[in-house]
Amino acid sequence: PDLTGHEKFGLGNVKYNISGIHVTAVELPSASISLLPGSGIRLVIGNASLTIDMNWNIRTWMFKDSGRSTVHISKVFVTAIFSTPRDNTSPTSISLTSCRTTSGDIDIKLNGKS
């Protein structure tokens, strides 16, 4: 979905809109799934990366600008624990019980009119 909003900086507001968000690349060089006896499943993803392209525009009381942007996020690490039901009376389901994510580097390239 598009992201629209405003933030207050210094003497004024900055209105922004981010649209046309597309994930253009995902790399998962290290991923593993393991069973946790009696409780569920652990998913570990290491050193992943993600590239996203999008349109952007901003407006302040002094200027406005718009353009395209590419965001590259790297050194992403995710550990997620999923639980499963312990009885056979309910339908099979899975729920996320914990998730920890860290990212090391974020590179943002803005191409605009200014």
MMTF fields as JSON, N, C-alpha, C and O atoms, coordinates in Angstrom:
{
  "mmtfVersion": "1.0.0",
  "mmtfProducer": "UNKNOWN",
  "numBonds": 455,
  "numAtoms": 456,
  "numGroups": 114,
  "numChains": 1,
  "numModels": 1,
  "chainsPerModel": [1],
  "groupsPerChain": [114],
  "chainIdList": ["A"],
  "bondAtomList": [4, 2, 8, 6, 12, 10, 16, 14, 20, 18, 24, 22, 28, 26, 32, 30, 36, 34, 40, 38, 44, 42, 48, 46, 52, 50, 56, 54, 60, 58, 64, 62, 68, 66, 72, 70, 76, 74, 80, 78, 84, 82, 88, 86, 92, 90, 96, 94, 100, 98, 104, 102, 108, 106, 112, 110, 116, 114, 120, 118, 124, 122, 128, 126, 132, 130, 136, 134, 140, 138, 144, 142, 148, 146, 152, 150, 156, 154, 160, 158, 164, 162, 168, 166, 172, 170, 176, 174, 180, 178, 184, 182, 188, 186, 192, 190, 196, 194, 200, 198, 204, 202, 208, 206, 212, 210, 216, 214, 220, 218, 224, 222, 228, 226, 232, 230, 236, 234, 240, 238, 244, 242, 248, 246, 252, 250, 256, 254, 260, 258, 264, 262, 268, 266, 272, 270, 276, 274, 280, 278, 284, 282, 288, 286, 292, 290, 296, 294, 300, 298, 304, 302, 308, 306, 312, 310, 316, 314, 320, 318, 324, 322, 328, 326, 332, 330, 336, 334, 340, 338, 344, 342, 348, 346, 352, 350, 356, 354, 360, 358, 364, 362, 368, 366, 372, 370, 376, 374, 380, 378, 384, 382, 388, 386, 392, 390, 396, 394, 400, 398, 404, 402, 408, 406, 412, 410, 416, 414, 420, 418, 424, 422, 428, 426, 432, 430, 436, 434, 440, 438, 444, 442, 448, 446, 452, 450],
  "bondOrderList": [1, 1, 1, 1, 1, 1, 1, 1, 1, 1, 1, 1, 1, 1, 1, 1, 1, 1, 1, 1, 1, 1, 1, 1, 1, 1, 1, 1, 1, 1, 1, 1, 1, 1, 1, 1, 1, 1, 1, 1, 1, 1, 1, 1, 1, 1, 1, 1, 1, 1, 1, 1, 1, 1, 1, 1, 1, 1, 1, 1, 1, 1, 1, 1, 1, 1, 1, 1, 1, 1, 1, 1, 1, 1, 1, 1, 1, 1, 1, 1, 1, 1, 1, 1, 1, 1, 1, 1, 1, 1, 1, 1, 1, 1, 1, 1, 1, 1, 1, 1, 1, 1, 1, 1, 1, 1, 1, 1, 1, 1, 1, 1, 1],
  "groupList": [{"groupName": "PRO", "atomNameList": ["N", "CA", "C", "O"], "elementList": ["N", "C", "C", "O"], "formalChargeList": [0, 0, 0, 0], "bondAtomList": [1, 0, 2, 1, 3, 2], "bondOrderList": [1, 1, 2], "singleLetterCode": "P", "chemCompType": "L-PEPTIDE LINKING"}, {"groupName": "ASP", "atomNameList": ["N", "CA", "C", "O"], "elementList": ["N", "C", "C", "O"], "formalChargeList": [0, 0, 0, 0], "bondAtomList": [1, 0, 2, 1, 3, 2], "bondOrderList": [1, 1, 2], "singleLetterCode": "D", "chemCompType": "L-PEPTIDE LINKING"}, {"groupName": "LEU", "atomNameList": ["N", "CA", "C", "O"], "elementList": ["N", "C", "C", "O"], "formalChargeList": [0, 0, 0, 0], "bondAtomList": [1, 0, 2, 1, 3, 2], "bondOrderList": [1, 1, 2], "singleLetterCode": "L", "chemCompType": "L-PEPTIDE LINKING"}, {"groupName": "THR", "atomNameList": ["N", "CA", "C", "O"], "elementList": ["N", "C", "C", "O"], "formalChargeList": [0, 0, 0, 0], "bondAtomList": [1, 0, 2, 1, 3, 2], "bondOrderList": [1, 1, 2], "singleLetterCode": "T", "chemCompType": "L-PEPTIDE LINKING"}, {"groupName": "GLY", "atomNameList": ["N", "CA", "C", "O"], "elementList": ["N", "C", "C", "O"], "formalChargeList": [0, 0, 0, 0], "bondAtomList": [1, 0, 2, 1, 3, 2], "bondOrderList": [1, 1, 2], "singleLetterCode": "G", "chemCompType": "PEPTIDE LINKING"}, {"groupName": "HIS", "atomNameList": ["N", "CA", "C", "O"], "elementList": ["N", "C", "C", "O"], "formalChargeList": [0, 0, 0, 0], "bondAtomList": [1, 0, 2, 1, 3, 2], "bondOrderList": [1, 1, 2], "singleLetterCode": "H", "chemCompType": "L-PEPTIDE LINKING"}, {"groupName": "GLU", "atomNameList": ["N", "CA", "C", "O"], "elementList": ["N", "C", "C", "O"], "formalChargeList": [0, 0, 0, 0], "bondAtomList": [1, 0, 2, 1, 3, 2], "bondOrderList": [1, 1, 2], "singleLetterCode": "E", "chemCompType": "L-PEPTIDE LINKING"}, {"groupName": "LYS", "atomNameList": ["N", "CA", "C", "O"], "elementList": ["N", "C", "C", "O"], "formalChargeList": [0, 0, 0, 0], "bondAtomList": [1, 0, 2, 1, 3, 2], "bondOrderList": [1, 1, 2], "singleLetterCode": "K", "chemCompType": "L-PEPTIDE LINKING"}, {"groupName": "PHE", "atomNameList": ["N", "CA", "C", "O"], "elementList": ["N", "C", "C", "O"], "formalChargeList": [0, 0, 0, 0], "bondAtomList": [1, 0, 2, 1, 3, 2], "bondOrderList": [1, 1, 2], "singleLetterCode": "F", "chemCompType": "L-PEPTIDE LINKING"}, {"groupName": "ASN", "atomNameList": ["N", "CA", "C", "O"], "elementList": ["N", "C", "C", "O"], "formalChargeList": [0, 0, 0, 0], "bondAtomList": [1, 0, 2, 1, 3, 2], "bondOrderList": [1, 1, 2], "singleLetterCode": "N", "chemCompType": "L-PEPTIDE LINKING"}, {"groupName": "VAL", "atomNameList": ["N", "CA", "C", "O"], "elementList": ["N", "C", "C", "O"], "formalChargeList": [0, 0, 0, 0], "bondAtomList": [1, 0, 2, 1, 3, 2], "bondOrderList": [1, 1, 2], "singleLetterCode": "V", "chemCompType": "L-PEPTIDE LINKING"}, {"groupName": "TYR", "atomNameList": ["N", "CA", "C", "O"], "elementList": ["N", "C", "C", "O"], "formalChargeList": [0, 0, 0, 0], "bondAtomList": [1, 0, 2, 1, 3, 2], "bondOrderList": [1, 1, 2], "singleLetterCode": "Y", "chemCompType": "L-PEPTIDE LINKING"}, {"groupName": "ILE", "atomNameList": ["N", "CA", "C", "O"], "elementList": ["N", "C", "C", "O"], "formalChargeList": [0, 0, 0, 0], "bondAtomList": [1, 0, 2, 1, 3, 2], "bondOrderList": [1, 1, 2], "singleLetterCode": "I", "chemCompType": "L-PEPTIDE LINKING"}, {"groupName": "SER", "atomNameList": ["N", "CA", "C", "O"], "elementList": ["N", "C", "C", "O"], "formalChargeList": [0, 0, 0, 0], "bondAtomList": [1, 0, 2, 1, 3, 2], "bondOrderList": [1, 1, 2], "singleLetterCode": "S", "chemCompType": "L-PEPTIDE LINKING"}, {"groupName": "ALA", "atomNameList": ["N", "CA", "C", "O"], "elementList": ["N", "C", "C", "O"], "formalChargeList": [0, 0, 0, 0], "bondAtomList": [1, 0, 2, 1, 3, 2], "bondOrderList": [1, 1, 2], "singleLetterCode": "A", "chemCompType": "L-PEPTIDE LINKING"}, {"groupName": "ARG", "atomNameList": ["N", "CA", "C", "O"], "elementList": ["N", "C", "C", "O"], "formalChargeList": [0, 0, 0, 0], "bondAtomList": [1, 0, 2, 1, 3, 2], "bondOrderList": [1, 1, 2], "singleLetterCode": "R", "chemCompType": "L-PEPTIDE LINKING"}, {"groupName": "MET", "atomNameList": ["N", "CA", "C", "O"], "elementList": ["N", "C", "C", "O"], "formalChargeList": [0, 0, 0, 0], "bondAtomList": [1, 0, 2, 1, 3, 2], "bondOrderList": [1, 1, 2], "singleLetterCode": "M", "chemCompType": "L-PEPTIDE LINKING"}, {"groupName": "TRP", "atomNameList": ["N", "CA", "C", "O"], "elementList": ["N", "C", "C", "O"], "formalChargeList": [0, 0, 0, 0], "bondAtomList": [1, 0, 2, 1, 3, 2], "bondOrderList": [1, 1, 2], "singleLetterCode": "W", "chemCompType": "L-PEPTIDE LINKING"}, {"groupName": "CYS", "atomNameList": ["N", "CA", "C", "O"], "elementList": ["N", "C", "C", "O"], "formalChargeList": [0, 0, 0, 0], "bondAtomList": [1, 0, 2, 1, 3, 2], "bondOrderList": [1, 1, 2], "singleLetterCode": "C", "chemCompType": "L-PEPTIDE LINKING"}],
  "groupTypeList": [0, 1, 2, 3, 4, 5, 6, 7, 8, 4, 2, 4, 9, 10, 7, 11, 9, 12, 13, 4, 12, 5, 10, 3, 14, 10, 6, 2, 0, 13, 14, 13, 12, 13, 2, 2, 0, 4, 13, 4, 12, 15, 2, 10, 12, 4, 9, 14, 13, 2, 3, 12, 1, 16, 9, 17, 9, 12, 15, 3, 17, 16, 8, 7, 1, 13, 4, 15, 13, 3, 10, 5, 12, 13, 7, 10, 8, 10, 3, 14, 12, 8, 13, 3, 0, 15, 1, 9, 3, 13, 0, 3, 13, 12, 13, 2, 3, 13, 18, 15, 3, 3, 13, 4, 1, 12, 1, 12, 7, 2, 9, 4, 7, 13],
  "groupIdList": [1, 2, 3, 4, 5, 6, 7, 8, 9, 10, 11, 12, 13, 14, 15, 16, 17, 18, 19, 20, 21, 22, 23, 24, 25, 26, 27, 28, 29, 30, 31, 32, 33, 34, 35, 36, 37, 38, 39, 40, 41, 42, 43, 44, 45, 46, 47, 48, 49, 50, 51, 52, 53, 54, 55, 56, 57, 58, 59, 60, 61, 62, 63, 64, 65, 66, 67, 68, 69, 70, 71, 72, 73, 74, 75, 76, 77, 78, 79, 80, 81, 82, 83, 84, 85, 86, 87, 88, 89, 90, 91, 92, 93, 94, 95, 96, 97, 98, 99, 100, 101, 102, 103, 104, 105, 106, 107, 108, 109, 110, 111, 112, 113, 114],
  "secStructList": [7, 7, 3, 3, 3, 3, 3, 3, 3, 6, 6, 3, 3, 3, 3, 3, 3, 3, 3, 3, 3, 3, 3, 3, 3, 3, 3, 7, 1, 3, 3, 3, 3, 3, 3, 3, 6, 6, 6, 3, 3, 3, 3, 3, 3, 3, 3, 3, 3, 3, 3, 3, 3, 3, 3, 3, 3, 3, 3, 7, 1, 1, 7, 3, 3, 3, 3, 3, 3, 3, 3, 3, 3, 3, 3, 3, 3, 3, 3, 3, 3, 3, 3, 7, 7, 1, 1, 1, 1, 1, 7, 7, 7, 7, 3, 3, 3, 3, 3, 3, 3, 3, 7, 7, 3, 3, 3, 3, 3, 3, 3, 3, 7, 7],
  "xCoordList": [0.826, 0.0, 0.861, 2.023, 0.284, 0.976, 1.093, 0.288, 2.107, 2.32, 2.172, 2.867, 1.271, 1.041, 0.991, 0.442, 1.568, 1.518, 2.232, 2.562, 2.468, 3.202, 3.995, 3.615, 5.088, 5.948, 6.293, 6.433, 6.428, 6.803, 8.308, 8.862, 8.96, 10.396, 10.65, 10.215, 11.346, 11.734, 10.559, 9.688, 10.538, 9.53, 8.289, 7.391, 8.223, 7.057, 6.824, 7.538, 5.794, 5.427, 5.974, 6.093, 6.301, 6.7, 5.625, 5.397, 4.969, 3.985, 4.672, 5.453, 4.38, 5.04, 4.052, 3.012, 4.416, 3.656, 4.657, 5.501, 4.563, 5.385, 4.421, 3.526, 4.611, 3.67, 4.432, 5.639, 3.705, 4.304, 5.436, 6.466, 5.252, 6.297, 6.379, 5.389, 7.59, 7.809, 9.086, 10.145, 8.978, 10.16, 10.766, 10.124, 12.015, 12.637, 13.671, 14.053, 14.124, 15.1, 15.059, 14.933, 15.166, 15.275, 16.345, 16.307, 17.289, 18.32, 18.318, 18.387, 18.239, 18.249, 19.398, 19.159, 20.639, 21.775, 21.87, 22.495, 21.258, 21.32, 19.964, 19.539, 19.284, 17.985, 17.863, 18.274, 17.284, 17.084, 15.783, 15.32, 15.212, 14.003, 14.306, 14.843, 13.958, 14.166, 12.939, 12.209, 12.724, 11.601, 12.013, 13.127, 11.108, 11.293, 10.384, 9.17, 10.925, 10.104, 9.044, 9.344, 7.813, 6.704, 6.199, 5.232, 6.828, 6.358, 6.16, 5.245, 6.972, 6.749, 7.934, 8.645, 8.129, 9.111, 9.921, 9.378, 11.234, 12.089, 12.578, 13.066, 12.435, 12.937, 14.059, 13.875, 15.222, 16.357, 16.81, 17.097, 16.871, 17.361, 18.55, 18.462, 19.672, 20.874, 21.419, 21.404, 21.895, 22.575, 21.738, 22.253, 20.461, 19.554, 19.644, 20.177, 19.114, 19.05, 17.757, 17.138, 17.372, 16.104, 16.286, 16.894, 15.77, 15.806, 14.377, 13.587, 14.061, 12.715, 12.808, 13.631, 11.973, 11.845, 10.509, 9.529, 10.47, 9.234, 9.253, 10.307, 8.076, 7.918, 7.774, 7.264, 8.218, 8.076, 7.797, 8.177, 7.132, 7.042, 6.91, 6.294, 7.507, 7.439, 7.054, 7.299, 6.443, 6.045, 6.21, 5.765, 6.856, 6.969, 6.471, 6.072, 6.493, 6.073, 7.077, 6.734, 8.329, 9.352, 9.497, 9.774, 9.315, 9.542, 8.76, 8.206, 8.742, 8.192, 9.087, 9.726, 9.124, 9.95, 9.36, 8.608, 9.71, 9.241, 10.249, 11.106, 10.137, 11.041, 10.899, 9.877, 11.956, 12.017, 13.083, 14.001, 12.951, 13.917, 14.152, 13.253, 15.385, 15.73, 16.304, 17.21, 15.769, 16.246, 16.798, 16.12, 18.043, 18.671, 18.978, 19.734, 18.39, 18.599, 19.396, 19.003, 20.523, 21.369, 21.747, 21.484, 22.368, 22.758, 21.529, 21.553, 20.457, 19.204, 19.239, 19.537, 18.931, 18.872, 17.508, 17.047, 16.857, 15.517, 15.51, 15.994, 14.958, 14.678, 13.202, 12.762, 12.451, 11.017, 10.668, 11.167, 9.803, 9.31, 7.814, 7.06, 7.396, 5.984, 5.523, 6.231, 4.341, 3.806, 2.708, 2.044, 2.541, 1.511, 0.642, 1.115, -0.622, -1.493, -0.978, -0.363, -1.243, -0.778, -1.838, -1.564, -3.038, -4.077, -4.579, -4.283, -5.328, -5.85, -7.312, -7.943, -7.87, -9.293, -9.567, -10.689, -8.569, -8.8, -8.119, -7.219, -8.563, -7.931, -6.444, -6.034, -5.673, -4.257, -4.08, -4.658, -3.287, -3.011, -1.594, -0.96, -1.114, 0.217, 0.151, -0.536, 0.861, 0.866, 2.284, 3.093, 2.561, 3.863, 3.911, 3.103, 4.853, 4.936, 6.067, 6.001, 7.112, 8.157, 8.888, 8.988, 9.395, 10.126, 11.142, 10.81, 12.372, 13.422, 14.098, 14.513, 14.205, 14.806, 15.808, 15.535, 16.962, 17.945, 18.431, 18.452, 18.819, 19.397, 20.663, 20.74, 21.65, 22.939, 23.095, 23.53, 22.751, 22.982, 21.717, 20.996, 21.466, 20.371, 20.937, 21.47, 20.817, 21.307, 20.097, 19.331, 19.924, 18.78, 19.284, 20.107, 18.787, 19.122, 17.869, 16.876, 17.909, 16.782, 17.11, 18.161, 16.22, 16.348, 15.147, 14.008, 15.413, 14.32, 14.634, 15.653, 13.741, 13.903, 14.912, 15.588, 15.016, 15.935, 17.319, 18.214],
  "yCoordList": [-1.207, 0.0, 1.257, 1.229, 2.341, 3.627, 4.143, 3.802, 4.971, 5.596, 7.101, 7.711, 7.701, 9.135, 9.666, 9.022, 10.845, 11.428, 12.751, 13.35, 13.2, 14.443, 14.349, 13.644, 15.065, 15.118, 16.572, 17.363, 16.922, 18.287, 18.343, 17.61, 19.224, 19.44, 20.928, 21.723, 21.304, 22.711, 23.655, 23.638, 24.488, 25.535, 25.157, 25.982, 23.921, 23.589, 22.103, 21.276, 21.792, 20.405, 19.955, 20.74, 18.684, 18.052, 17.025, 16.084, 17.213, 16.243, 15.317, 15.762, 14.016, 13.061, 12.021, 11.757, 11.443, 10.354, 9.4, 9.821, 8.128, 7.084, 6.113, 5.568, 5.901, 5.067, 4.159, 4.303, 3.231, 2.328, 1.505, 1.308, 1.028, 0.278, -1.127, -1.859, -1.497, -2.815, -3.423, -2.797, -4.633, -5.383, -5.955, -6.738, -5.561, -5.986, -7.097, -7.755, -7.306, -8.382, -8.798, -7.962, -10.106, -10.674, -11.755, -12.628, -11.696, -12.724, -13.323, -12.597, -14.642, -15.382, -16.392, -17.585, -15.934, -16.848, -17.886, -18.932, -17.602, -18.539, -18.58, -17.599, -19.721, -19.878, -21.309, -22.259, -21.442, -22.783, -22.83, -21.83, -24.031, -24.289, -25.48, -26.491, -25.35, -26.468, -26.654, -25.704, -27.884, -28.196, -27.957, -28.291, -27.379, -27.198, -28.213, -28.012, -29.277, -30.358, -29.845, -29.132, -30.226, -29.883, -28.463, -28.11, -27.62, -26.238, -25.639, -24.834, -25.991, -25.381, -25.456, -26.459, -24.364, -24.304, -23.014, -21.957, -23.12, -21.93, -21.717, -22.642, -20.467, -20.06, -19.062, -18.067, -19.321, -18.409, -18.042, -18.913, -16.733, -16.221, -15.332, -14.43, -15.589, -14.814, -14.133, -14.695, -12.93, -12.142, -11.975, -12.07, -11.728, -11.528, -10.09, -9.21, -9.873, -8.511, -8.345, -9.316, -7.076, -6.729, -5.427, -4.491, -5.349, -4.107, -3.717, -4.542, -2.435, -1.913, -0.657, 0.218, -0.562, 0.649, 1.306, 0.622, 2.64, 3.363, 4.768, 5.29, 5.367, 6.777, 7.545, 7.009, 8.79, 9.602, 11.053, 11.509, 11.756, 13.21, 13.811, 13.236, 14.984, 15.718, 17.16, 17.684, 17.788, 19.181, 19.864, 19.353, 21.026, 21.874, 23.257, 23.478, 24.177, 25.531, 26.216, 27.204, 25.702, 26.32, 25.68, 26.38, 24.365, 23.691, 22.392, 21.906, 21.85, 20.517, 19.798, 20.425, 18.481, 17.683, 16.284, 15.86, 15.577, 14.203, 13.461, 14.067, 12.141, 11.339, 9.86, 9.405, 9.111, 7.669, 7.418, 8.219, 6.295, 5.937, 4.439, 3.656, 4.053, 2.656, 2.518, 3.255, 1.569, 1.297, -0.121, -1.073, -0.245, -1.561, -1.796, -1.042, -2.835, -3.187, -4.479, -5.468, -4.473, -5.666, -6.017, -5.265, -7.174, -7.718, -7.853, -7.463, -8.413, -8.614, -9.998, -11.001, -10.024, -11.275, -11.374, -10.423, -12.535, -12.759, -14.082, -15.098, -14.056, -15.284, -15.236, -14.305, -16.231, -16.274, -17.635, -18.671, -17.61, -18.827, -18.923, -17.991, -20.052, -20.318, -21.44, -22.429, -21.28, -22.342, -23.085, -22.539, -24.33, -25.183, -25.713, -25.825, -26.044, -26.537, -27.862, -28.66, -28.076, -29.292, -30.392, -31.502, -30.094, -31.128, -31.41, -30.675, -32.465, -32.854, -32.474, -32.905, -31.671, -31.329, -30.128, -29.971, -29.275, -28.09, -28.262, -29.088, -27.473, -27.555, -27.165, -26.431, -27.663, -27.341, -25.841, -25.243, -25.243, -23.815, -23.555, -24.403, -22.383, -21.972, -20.49, -19.728, -20.079, -18.666, -18.215, -18.984, -16.97, -16.387, -15.999, -15.188, -16.57, -16.257, -15.298, -14.595, -15.252, -14.246, -14.031, -14.929, -12.822, -12.486, -11.41, -10.405, -11.621, -10.626, -10.385, -11.327, -9.115, -8.751, -7.626, -6.669, -7.749, -6.663, -6.459, -7.392, -5.231, -4.951, -4.141, -3.309, -4.389, -3.736, -2.483, -1.457, -2.532, -1.402, -1.08, -1.972, 0.222, 0.688, 1.758, 2.77, 1.524, 2.458, 3.012, 2.251, 4.336, 4.97, 5.883, 6.768, 5.664, 6.523, 7.249, 6.621, 8.586, 9.407, 10.083, 10.707, 9.958, 10.645, 11.565, 11.109, 12.868, 13.836, 14.973, 14.973, 15.932, 17.067, 18.078, 18.751, 18.188, 19.17, 18.609, 19.302],
  "zCoordList": [0.0, 0.0, 0.0, 0.404, -0.451, -0.44, 0.987, 1.855, 1.216, 2.523, 2.361, 1.547, 3.131, 3.074, 4.495, 5.389, 4.698, 6.033, 6.089, 5.065, 7.316, 7.528, 8.827, 9.762, 8.858, 10.029, 10.291, 9.358, 11.555, 11.909, 12.122, 12.941, 11.372, 11.474, 11.623, 10.79, 12.669, 12.831, 12.774, 13.644, 11.733, 11.615, 10.827, 10.66, 10.337, 9.529, 9.396, 9.964, 8.623, 8.361, 7.017, 6.076, 6.953, 5.709, 5.374, 6.134, 4.235, 3.774, 2.791, 1.951, 2.896, 2.017, 1.501, 2.105, 0.364, -0.217, -0.861, -1.652, -0.525, -1.127, -1.798, -1.153, -3.094, -3.845, -4.809, -5.0, -5.404, -6.38, -5.793, -6.439, -4.58, -3.884, -4.474, -4.509, -4.943, -5.542, -4.979, -5.004, -4.478, -4.06, -5.332, -6.033, -5.635, -6.887, -6.701, -7.669, -5.47, -5.23, -3.768, -2.872, -3.542, -2.195, -2.255, -3.122, -1.342, -1.258, 0.134, 1.126, 0.214, 1.477, 1.437, 1.251, 1.61, 1.477, 2.593, 2.418, 3.729, 4.85, 5.534, 6.144, 5.432, 6.078, 6.582, 5.916, 7.78, 8.327, 9.117, 9.665, 9.152, 9.933, 10.83, 10.376, 12.11, 13.028, 13.904, 14.183, 14.331, 15.215, 16.657, 17.061, 17.424, 18.857, 19.536, 19.573, 20.067, 20.62, 21.598, 22.556, 21.329, 22.208, 22.1, 22.775, 21.26, 21.236, 19.855, 19.678, 18.872, 17.569, 16.637, 16.576, 15.907, 14.836, 14.972, 15.293, 14.72, 14.71, 13.276, 12.625, 12.797, 11.491, 11.715, 12.416, 11.125, 11.244, 9.837, 9.016, 9.57, 8.292, 8.601, 9.435, 7.923, 8.192, 6.958, 5.863, 7.144, 6.114, 4.846, 3.732, 5.027, 3.897, 3.392, 4.067, 2.194, 1.662, 0.868, 0.434, 0.694, 0.072, -0.689, -0.17, -1.908, -2.682, -3.041, -3.501, -2.82, -3.044, -3.91, -3.643, -4.941, -5.755, -5.446, -5.151, -5.516, -5.204, -5.792, -6.153, -5.883, -6.217, -4.914, -3.93, -4.898, -3.686, -4.075, -5.154, -3.181, -3.306, -1.922, -1.025, -1.772, -0.51, -0.8, -1.887, 0.2, 0.076, 1.427, 2.455, 1.41, 2.596, 2.206, 1.063, 3.142, 2.822, 1.891, 1.242, 1.815, 0.977, -0.4, -1.374, -0.502, -1.776, -1.845, -0.859, -3.064, -3.269, -4.266, -5.111, -4.159, -5.053, -5.136, -4.259, -6.197, -6.374, -7.226, -7.869, -7.223, -8.029, -7.73, -7.216, -8.064, -7.814, -6.773, -6.593, -6.089, -5.058, -5.08, -5.387, -4.748, -4.553, -3.155, -2.767, -2.404, -1.044, -1.024, -1.411, -0.566, -0.444, 1.036, 1.648, 1.596, 3.003, 3.025, 2.405, 3.741, 3.772, 5.207, 6.145, 5.345, 6.65, 7.555, 8.723, 6.989, 7.724, 8.377, 7.729, 9.665, 10.414, 11.072, 11.703, 10.923, 11.465, 12.22, 11.721, 13.422, 14.159, 14.547, 15.222, 14.121, 14.413, 15.01, 14.569, 16.02, 16.657, 16.385, 16.664, 15.84, 15.568, 16.488, 16.678, 17.053, 17.91, 17.163, 16.282, 17.537, 16.955, 18.089, 19.22, 17.809, 18.881, 19.445, 18.737, 20.732, 21.412, 21.442, 21.897, 20.965, 20.997, 19.588, 18.646, 19.467, 18.155, 17.978, 17.013, 18.895, 18.827, 17.928, 17.447, 17.691, 16.864, 15.503, 15.347, 14.526, 13.206, 13.299, 14.199, 12.37, 12.348, 12.168, 11.26, 13.028, 12.93, 13.393, 14.022, 13.076, 13.482, 13.815, 13.135, 14.855, 15.206, 15.542, 16.062, 15.236, 15.522, 16.988, 17.439, 17.746, 19.168, 19.494, 20.502, 18.661, 18.844, 17.536, 16.7, 17.379, 16.163, 16.499, 17.128, 16.079, 16.285, 14.945, 14.27, 14.565, 13.293, 13.509, 14.234, 12.878, 12.881, 11.45, 10.647, 11.148, 9.833, 10.041, 10.945, 9.201, 9.363, 8.538, 9.062, 7.252, 6.359, 5.575, 5.129, 5.418, 4.571, 3.648, 4.105, 2.342, 1.333, 0.58, -0.013, 0.602, -0.038, -1.153, -0.916, -2.365, -3.501, -3.93, -4.298, -3.885, -4.291, -5.62, -5.762, -6.576, -7.846, -7.964, -8.057, -7.96, -8.032, -8.98, -9.67, -8.996, -9.887, -9.354, -10.132, -8.029, -7.432, -7.273, -6.788]
}
